[in-house]
């Protein structure tokens, strides 16, 4: 396991143990709904299903198809806010 992988695992564990991971997920959900991301993704899913036909699309296909667009559509302001909160949390709980 690389140093980077170990660090990510440690950060994730600390966020999870302290309950911060769930708070960040709730914040992300709220921000994505607020900025219209959720509606954009819902519309994109409907387009993909309409294009391929309901009987020809699995959930896995849909996830593979929409994930790149979903990531690209997350506003930079939301990404920056989450990163800021993670950094602040880590600074506050540094060991």
C-alpha positions as CSV (number, residue, x, y, z in Angstrom):
1,X,0.0,0.0,0.0
2,X,1.4,3.4,-1.0
3,X,1.9,6.2,1.4
4,X,-0.9,8.2,-0.3
5,X,-3.2,5.2,0.0
6,X,-2.4,4.8,3.7
7,X,-3.0,8.6,4.2
8,X,-6.4,8.5,2.4
9,X,-7.4,5.4,4.5
10,X,-6.4,7.2,7.7
11,X,-8.3,10.4,6.8
12,X,-11.3,8.4,5.8
13,X,-11.2,6.4,9.1
14,X,-10.9,9.6,11.1
15,X,-13.8,11.3,9.2
16,X,-16.0,8.2,9.7
17,X,-15.1,7.7,13.4
18,X,-15.9,11.3,14.3
19,X,-19.2,11.3,12.3
20,X,-17.8,14.0,10.0
21,X,-18.1,11.9,6.9
22,X,-21.9,11.7,7.4
23,X,-22.2,15.4,8.0
24,X,-20.2,16.1,4.8
25,X,-22.4,13.7,2.8
26,X,-25.5,15.5,4.1
27,X,-24.0,18.9,3.2
28,X,-23.1,17.6,-0.3
29,X,-26.6,16.3,-0.9
30,X,-28.1,19.6,0.2
31,X,-25.7,21.6,-2.0
32,X,-26.2,19.4,-5.0
33,X,-30.0,19.7,-4.7
34,X,-29.8,23.5,-4.1
35,X,-27.7,24.1,-7.3
36,X,-29.9,21.9,-9.5
37,X,-27.4,19.1,-10.0
38,X,-29.8,16.4,-8.9
39,X,-32.4,17.6,-11.4
40,X,-29.8,17.7,-14.2
41,X,-28.7,14.2,-13.4
42,X,-32.3,12.9,-13.3
43,X,-32.9,14.5,-16.7
44,X,-29.7,12.9,-18.0
45,X,-30.8,9.5,-16.7
46,X,-34.2,9.9,-18.5
47,X,-32.4,10.8,-21.7
48,X,-30.2,7.7,-21.5
49,X,-33.1,5.4,-20.8
50,X,-35.2,7.0,-23.6
51,X,-32.2,6.6,-26.0
52,X,-31.4,3.0,-25.2
53,X,-34.9,1.8,-24.3
54,X,-35.9,0.8,-20.7
55,X,-35.6,-2.9,-21.3
56,X,-32.0,-2.5,-22.6
57,X,-30.6,-0.5,-19.7
58,X,-29.4,-1.9,-16.4
59,X,-28.6,0.1,-13.3
60,X,-24.9,-0.7,-13.8
61,X,-25.1,0.6,-17.4
62,X,-26.8,3.8,-16.2
63,X,-24.1,4.4,-13.5
64,X,-21.3,3.9,-16.0
65,X,-23.0,6.2,-18.5
66,X,-23.9,9.1,-16.1
67,X,-20.9,9.1,-13.6
68,X,-18.5,11.2,-15.8
69,X,-21.2,13.8,-16.5
70,X,-22.2,13.8,-12.8
71,X,-18.7,14.4,-11.6
72,X,-18.2,17.2,-14.2
73,X,-21.4,18.9,-13.3
74,X,-20.5,19.3,-9.6
75,X,-19.9,23.1,-9.2
76,X,-16.4,24.1,-8.2
77,X,-17.8,26.1,-5.3
78,X,-19.3,22.9,-3.8
79,X,-16.0,21.0,-4.3
80,X,-14.0,23.9,-2.7
81,X,-16.4,24.1,0.3
82,X,-16.1,20.4,1.0
83,X,-12.3,20.5,0.6
84,X,-12.2,23.5,3.0
85,X,-14.3,21.7,5.6
86,X,-12.2,18.5,5.3
87,X,-9.0,20.5,5.8
88,X,-10.5,22.4,8.7
89,X,-11.6,19.1,10.3
90,X,-8.2,17.6,9.9
91,X,-6.4,20.7,11.2
92,X,-8.7,20.6,14.3
93,X,-8.2,16.8,14.9
94,X,-4.5,16.4,13.9
95,X,-2.7,13.8,15.9
